[in-house]
Amino acid sequence: MLGKYNVGPVLAVKDLGVAAGFYGGVLGLHPEKQDEQRIVYSSGSSTLEVYVSSFAGTNQATAATWEADDIEAEVAELNGKGVKFEHYTDMPGVKLEGDIHLMGDEKAVWFKDPDGNILCIHS
């Protein structure tokens, strides 16, 4: 069934221009398709779509995640671009080192886009 097809996140945003500045400018994603209501970005071998909706930012859970080889370098670059990271200190078994959450061998950071969508980078 669906397991043979690619899947990608679709995120609601309030303002497509603001979203373009964040996803294209800050995160460095490359737009593949765009119209007045949506932008589809390429990211690795996947896509991420943002579209205009009045429900933007209402999801209180992680909406999209990237797996990165060097999470420390990604965090440093995003810090340099003004991204503020979320700190989840109530997660069992998780240690926080700076902005990076350590969970055994896995590392993760969470941050929000301008509409409050929660995004994650992990390694």
N, C-alpha and C positions, 0 to 999 in steps of 0.2 A: 504494500500500500504506500503510505506517505514516506516511509523510511528511505526510499530511493531518490527523493527530491531534496534540493537545498531548502533551507528555512532561514528566515532573517527577521530581526525585530522591526516593528513598526511603532513609532513613537508620536504621540500627539504633541503639537506645539501651538502656541498662541499666535506667534508672529514669525512668518517664514524668513524674513530678512534677519531677525535676531538669531534664529536657528542656523541660518547659513553662516553667519559670522562665527558662531560657536563650533558647529560640526565641521565646517570647512576650514575656518581660520585657526581656531584654538586646537581642535583635535586633529586637523590635517587630513580629513577624509576627502575623497575626490567625488564630485557630483557626476553621476552617469546620466540621469534624466531629471528634468525639472519642468514644472508648469506652475501656474499661479496658486495651486493648492498643495503641492508636495515637491520634495526633493528626494531622489534615491541616490545614496552614496555607495561607492565601492569601498570595501575595507578587507584587505587580504583577498580571499576567494569568496567572500560573502557580500551581502548588501545590508544596509540599514536605511529605512525609509522614515522620513519625518513628514507629517501632514498637518494641516491646520485643523484644529478642533477646539471647541469650547471646553472640552474635558481635559485639556492639557494639564499635566502635573498632578493629576488626582491619584495616580498609582503610588502607593506607599511602599512598594517593594522594588527590588532590582529589575530594571527593564531591559538592560543590555549589558553584556560583558565581553571583554577582550582578553585573550590569553597572550601575554607578552613574555619574551625571553628575559628581558632586563627590566624588571618592574621599577627598580630604583632610578634608572635613567628616565623612564617615562614619567615618574612622579616628579623628578627634578625639572624636567622640561615643562610639565603642566603647571608646577608651582611658579616657574618663571613667567608663565602666561596668565597668572592670577587665579588659577583654579584653586578653590578651597575644598579640602577633603573632609569627609564625614569621619567621625570617630565613634565606633560602636564598642563601648567598654563593658556592655552587659552580656556579651556572647560567651558562653561557657567554653573554657579551654583556649581562649584567644588571648594573645599577648599583643599589646600595641607598642610598636617601635617607631616613634615619630608619627608619620601618617600611615604606616604600613601595618596591617593586621597579620600576625603570624599564627598559623594554625597547623602545627606540625611542620611538614615540608612545604606546605602551601603558603603563599603570601597573597594578600589582596588589599586593594584600596577601593573606596567608594567615593563618588562625587556626584553633584547634581548639575544638570544642564540649566539654562536660564529659566525654564518652566518648572523645575523641580523634579524632572524625571531622574531616577537614581541609576547611575552608571557605575560599572565596576571594571577594574583591571586586575587580573590575577596571574599567578605563575605557578 
